Amino acid sequence: MNRPLRASIPKLALAAILLPVGPFTAQQDPDLIRGDQWHLPFLRITQAHLLSQGSGVVVAVPDTGVDPHPDLRENLLSGTDVIPGGSGDGRQDRDSHGTSMAGLIAAHGRANDQGALGIAPKAQILPILDTPLDGKGDPDALASGIEFAIARGADVISISAVAGASVRLQQALRAAKDANILVIAAAGNWPPDTDVRYPATEEGVIAVGGVDRAGQHAAVSVTGPQIDVVAPAVDIYSTSYDGKYSKGTGTSSATAIVAGAAALIRSKYPYLPAREVAHRLTATAVDKGPPGRDDEYGYGVIDLVAALTADVPPLGFESASAPAGGGPTTTAGAQSGDDGGATVRGLATLGVIVAAGVGWALVVRRRRRGGDPPPRISR
């Protein structure tokens, strides 16, 4: 069931607050930064990149803009500014947050393993300046950025921010769902947040929490029943403005990492509708905490390799009463080679990710612990 649109409330209460990535104190040597990106080996990025690198996928990043960092600029499209103070095309960032998020998604690095590397280094970033330097923006500016992303044909929208649920923002998120765009949003950081914040609470949006270097719940990550998956969120190194690098902690970073994972899937399986991509992310996650879904880890830590290789039945396969999936989600539907080329959108919309697949998904997650292999289901 869709949640009703909320009535307008005072603008200050609606102010979007960027989730801080932390002080920008990372070392500045491109020869060394790759070794600081601990989340890459944690997620088995080398193996994942043999399967997909995100080519043909556009990821919109509504944030503080994205600076054309040397490790990222080849993947940076011309975007837009929905608030004043930028270059007009989204490609200026005087805060660093937007550039950090974009680098986690799609930094291509440099030769000889130099520079920062993103989860999907052949994906393209659509930069959108919608948040001022103080991090206090207008939810309707975020909505405008989402509307721009829809018009420009984005495949994934990565929202590393929390905001008030203005009517226009809710409408924009639902329009993105109807356009077969996968929307991924940060759950929120403690402090100041204590519960999962909007837009991560919107139906159909993937809510992302965080884990630390040991794969355990990150203290900074809020918890709640809306958490879908978790990803690395502590001491995360990425790109920054003026060719620098950043180090940050927060669910912002985890969200960008999950957005990169979604780009890998959409590239390898270009015919999958967004809700099946979301289902693949949750169905292949490595269960943590109590068996099944829980409020700290959601369905578990994302597993890039499993998400790209597992034989995952489509939504509805496990129950005649559940809505049917919009296409094949098994490895047989994958494109050959590195990537599948330009994304071809399915006709199905994102829908309710968890409810439709809960019968089968919980069975899978109860048996996927730690080093268990990804599920392979015969049909």
C-alpha positions in Angstrom: 0.0 0.0 0.0 1.3 3.4 -0.9 1.8 5.9 1.9 -0.4 9.1 1.6 1.2 12.4 0.6 2.0 14.5 3.6 0.7 18.0 4.0 3.1 20.9 3.7 4.9 21.8 6.9 7.2 24.7 7.7 10.3 24.9 5.5 12.8 24.7 8.4 11.3 21.4 9.4 11.7 20.3 5.9 15.3 21.3 5.6 17.5 18.5 4.0 20.6 17.8 6.0 23.5 16.2 4.3 25.0 13.3 6.0 28.6 14.3 6.8 31.4 12.1 5.4 33.9 13.4 8.0 37.0 15.6 7.9 38.9 15.7 4.6 42.2 14.5 6.0 43.1 11.6 3.6 46.6 11.5 2.2 46.9 13.2 -1.2 49.2 10.8 -3.0 47.4 9.0 -5.9 50.0 6.3 -5.7 48.8 5.3 -2.2 45.1 6.1 -2.1 44.0 2.7 -3.6 45.6 0.9 -0.7 43.5 3.0 1.7 40.2 1.9 0.1 39.7 -1.1 2.3 36.1 -1.5 1.2 37.3 -2.7 -2.3 38.9 -6.0 -1.2 36.2 -6.3 1.5 33.6 -6.4 -1.4 35.8 -8.5 -3.7 35.9 -5.8 -6.3 38.6 -7.5 -8.5 36.3 -10.5 -9.0 33.2 -8.3 -9.5 34.9 -6.3 -12.2 35.6 -9.4 -14.2 31.8 -9.7 -14.4 30.7 -6.1 -14.8 32.1 -2.6 -14.5 28.9 -0.6 -15.0 29.2 0.5 -18.6 26.1 2.0 -20.2 24.6 2.9 -16.8 23.9 6.5 -15.7 23.8 7.2 -11.9 22.4 10.6 -10.9 24.0 12.2 -7.8 21.9 15.0 -6.4 24.3 16.5 -3.8 26.7 19.4 -3.5 27.8 19.1 -7.2 30.7 16.9 -8.5 34.2 18.3 -9.1 35.9 16.9 -12.3 38.6 15.0 -10.3 41.3 13.4 -12.4 40.2 10.0 -11.1 36.6 10.6 -12.1 36.2 13.2 -14.9 36.1 10.8 -17.8 32.8 9.4 -16.3 31.3 12.8 -15.5 28.4 14.0 -17.6 27.1 17.5 -17.9 24.4 17.9 -15.2 22.5 20.8 -13.7 22.3 23.2 -10.8 18.9 23.5 -9.2 20.2 26.0 -6.7 22.5 29.1 -7.4 26.2 29.1 -6.7 27.6 26.5 -9.1 28.8 26.3 -12.6 25.4 25.7 -14.1 26.1 22.1 -15.1 26.5 20.4 -11.7 30.3 20.1 -12.2 31.5 22.3 -9.4 31.7 21.3 -5.8 33.1 23.5 -3.0 32.0 21.2 -0.2 33.5 17.8 -1.3 30.5 15.6 -0.3 29.1 15.2 -3.8 32.5 14.5 -5.3 33.2 11.9 -2.6 29.9 10.1 -3.3 30.5 10.2 -7.1 34.0 8.8 -6.7 32.7 5.9 -4.6 30.3 5.1 -7.4 32.3 5.6 -10.6 35.9 6.7 -10.1 38.0 5.2 -12.8 41.4 5.8 -11.2 44.6 6.0 -13.1 47.1 3.7 -14.7 49.0 1.2 -12.6 46.4 1.0 -9.9 46.9 4.7 -9.0 44.1 7.0 -7.8 40.7 6.2 -6.3 38.5 3.4 -7.8 34.8 3.3 -7.7 32.5 0.3 -7.5 31.3 0.8 -11.1 34.3 2.5 -12.9 32.6 2.5 -16.3 29.3 4.0 -15.2 28.6 7.6 -15.9 27.7 10.2 -13.2 25.0 12.8 -13.8 25.9 15.5 -11.3 23.2 17.7 -9.7 23.8 20.6 -7.4 20.9 20.8 -5.1 22.5 21.3 -1.6 24.4 24.4 -0.4 27.6 24.4 1.5 26.0 24.5 4.9 24.2 21.2 4.0 20.8 22.7 4.7 18.7 22.6 1.6 15.1 22.5 0.5 13.5 19.1 -0.1 11.9 20.6 -3.2 15.4 21.3 -4.6 16.1 17.6 -4.1 12.8 16.9 -5.9 13.8 19.1 -8.7 17.1 17.2 -9.0 15.2 13.9 -9.1 12.9 15.3 -11.8 16.0 16.3 -13.9 17.4 12.8 -13.4 14.2 11.2 -14.7 14.2 13.5 -17.7 17.8 12.7 -18.5 17.2 8.9 -18.4 19.1 8.0 -15.3 19.2 4.3 -14.4 20.0 4.8 -10.7 19.6 7.8 -8.3 21.9 7.9 -5.3 20.7 10.1 -2.4 23.3 10.5 0.3 21.1 12.9 2.3 18.0 13.0 4.5 15.1 15.4 4.1 11.6 16.3 5.0 8.9 14.6 3.1 7.5 17.5 1.1 4.7 16.7 -1.3 6.8 17.5 -4.3 9.6 15.2 -3.1 7.3 12.3 -2.5 5.8 12.8 -6.0 9.3 12.9 -7.6 10.3 9.7 -5.9 7.2 7.9 -7.1 7.7 9.3 -10.6 11.3 7.8 -10.5 9.8 4.5 -9.5 7.3 4.7 -12.3 10.1 5.4 -14.7 11.9 2.2 -13.7 14.7 4.0 -11.9 16.3 2.4 -8.9 16.4 5.0 -6.0 18.9 4.3 -3.2 19.0 6.5 0.0 20.9 6.8 3.2 19.2 5.6 6.4 20.8 8.4 8.5 23.6 8.9 10.9 23.7 8.8 14.7 23.9 11.5 16.0 21.8 13.5 15.3 19.4 10.9 13.8 17.9 8.2 15.9 15.6 6.5 13.3 15.7 5.9 9.6 15.0 9.2 7.8 13.2 10.2 4.7 13.6 9.6 1.7 14.9 6.2 2.8 11.5 5.5 4.4 9.7 6.0 1.1 8.1 2.8 -0.2 10.2 1.4 -3.1 13.4 3.2 -2.1 16.4 1.1 -1.0 17.4 2.2 2.6 21.1 1.7 3.3 22.8 1.3 6.6 26.5 0.8 7.4 29.0 -1.7 8.6 32.6 -1.2 9.9 35.9 -2.8 8.7 35.0 -6.1 10.5 31.6 -6.3 8.8 29.8 -5.4 12.0 27.1 -2.8 12.5 28.7 0.7 12.4 27.9 2.8 15.4 27.2 5.8 13.2 24.4 4.0 11.3 20.8 4.3 12.6 18.6 1.2 12.8 15.0 0.5 12.0 12.6 -1.7 10.2 13.1 0.1 6.9 16.8 -0.9 6.5 17.2 -3.1 3.4 20.9 -3.7 3.0 24.2 -2.5 4.5 27.6 -1.6 3.1 31.0 -0.3 4.3 30.5 3.1 6.1 33.6 3.7 8.3 36.9 5.3 7.2 35.9 5.4 3.6 38.4 7.0 1.2 37.3 8.7 -2.0 37.8 11.7 -4.3 37.4 15.3 -3.3 37.5 18.7 -4.9 40.7 20.2 -6.5 42.2 16.8 -7.1 42.3 15.9 -3.4 41.0 12.9 -1.6 38.6 12.5 1.3 38.1 10.2 4.2 34.7 9.9 5.8 32.4 7.9 8.0 28.6 7.7 7.5 25.7 6.1 5.7 26.3 8.5 2.9 29.3 6.5 1.8 27.5 3.2 2.2 24.7 4.5 0.0 27.1 5.5 -2.8 28.7 2.0 -2.6 25.3 0.4 -3.0 24.4 2.7 -5.9 27.6 1.5 -7.6 26.5 -2.1 -6.9 23.2 -1.4 -8.6 25.0 0.0 -11.6 27.0 -3.2 -11.9 23.8 -5.2 -11.9 21.9 -2.9 -14.3 24.9 -3.1 -16.7 25.1 -6.9 -16.7 21.4 -7.5 -16.7 20.1 -4.6 -18.8 16.6 -6.0 -19.3 15.9 -6.3 -15.6 13.3 -3.9 -14.2 14.4 -1.8 -11.2 12.5 -3.9 -8.7 14.3 -7.0 -9.8 17.6 -5.3 -9.4 16.6 -4.4 -5.9 15.5 -7.9 -5.3 18.9 -9.2 -6.5 20.7 -6.9 -4.1 18.7 -8.0 -1.1 18.4 -11.7 -2.1 22.1 -12.2 -2.4 23.2 -10.1 0.7 25.1 -12.0 3.3 23.0 -12.3 6.4 24.2 -10.8 9.6 22.8 -10.7 13.1 19.7 -12.8 13.8 18.6 -15.1 10.9 16.6 -13.2 8.3 16.0 -9.5 8.1 16.8 -7.4 11.2 16.8 -3.7 12.0 20.6 -3.3 12.1 21.6 -5.1 8.9 18.4 -5.3 7.0 18.8 -8.4 4.7 22.6 -8.3 5.1 25.8 -6.9 3.7 25.8 -6.5 -0.1 27.7 -9.2 -2.0 28.8 -7.9 -5.4 29.9 -11.2 -6.8 26.8 -13.1 -5.7 24.6 -10.3 -7.0 26.2 -10.7 -10.4 26.2 -14.5 -10.6 23.5 -16.0 -8.4 20.5 -17.7 -9.9 17.8 -15.6 -8.3 14.2 -16.5 -9.0 12.1 -13.4 -10.1 9.7 -11.8 -7.7 6.5 -13.8 -7.6 8.2 -17.2 -8.4 7.9 -18.2 -4.8 4.2 -17.4 -4.4 1.3 -17.5 -6.8 -0.3 -14.6 -5.0 2.8 -12.3 -5.2 3.1 -10.0 -8.2 5.1 -11.6 -11.0 8.6 -10.3 -11.9 9.1 -8.3 -15.1 11.7 -10.6 -16.7 14.4 -13.2 -16.1 16.7 -12.6 -13.2 18.9 -15.6 -13.6 22.4 -15.8 -15.0 21.0 -17.0 -18.2 19.7 -13.5 -18.8 23.1 -11.9 -18.5 24.9 -10.2 -21.3 28.2 -11.8 -22.4 31.5 -10.2 -21.9 32.4 -7.3 -19.6 29.2 -5.4 -19.7 25.9 -5.4 -21.5 26.1 -2.0 -23.2 23.3 0.6 -22.8 20.6 -0.2 -20.4 17.3 -1.2 -21.9 14.5 -0.4 -19.5 11.8 -2.9 -18.6 8.2 -1.9 -18.3 7.6 -3.0 -14.7 8.0 -0.4 -11.9 9.9 -0.8 -8.7 6.9 -1.8 -6.6 7.2 -3.1 -3.0 10.7 -4.7 -2.9 10.4 -6.6 0.4 6.8 -7.6 0.5 6.7 -9.3 -2.9 9.7 -11.4 -2.3 9.6 -12.1 1.4 8.5 -15.7 1.2 11.5 -16.9 -0.8 14.0 -14.2 0.4 13.9 -15.2 4.0 14.6 -18.8 3.2 17.7 -17.8 1.3 18.9 -15.4 4.0 18.6 -17.9 6.7 21.1 -20.1 5.0 23.4 -17.4 3.6 25.8 -16.8 6.5 29.4 -15.6 6.4 31.3 -17.6 3.8 28.3 -19.5 2.4 28.2 -19.6 -1.4 25.5 -17.5 -3.1 22.2 -19.2 -3.7 21.7 -21.2 -6.8 18.1 -22.3 -7.3 17.0 -24.8 -9.9 13.8 -24.0 -11.7 
